[in-house]
Amino acid sequence: MGCGETLFLGDGGYVTCSLIGCPCPDAVSTLLDDRETDHVVHLKERTFTVRHPLRERVDDVLMHCDIDRRLTEFDSPPNYPGHYRVVMAEDERWIWRRIDGKAT
């Protein structure tokens, strides 16, 4: 949204945009309230989306994250359609945990 210089620390410690007409003045606080620390992958029948953890924004780690590349290399989805928390184990094996409440 381009807030930048219009951000200030509001009541209760919430980062807020002071720009009149800002479409989402609490966007930064909303992002900071997100406690997710792992990748969240939404698998569909033939496509996927990835929500990267905020920590990957530091030092441009996101620019080197290869989860998208790895997922596109599969001939078929690596799991049933749904929402998953995906964690890379030390042996570079992925651990998939379903988080949408449905059984696989």
Protein Blocks (a to p, Z undefined) as FASTA:
>chain_A
ZZmmmpccdehhiacdfbghiablmlmmmmmmpmbfbdcddddfkbccddddfklmgghl
mmmpcklmmmmmpmbdfbdcddddddddfkopacdddfehpaZZ
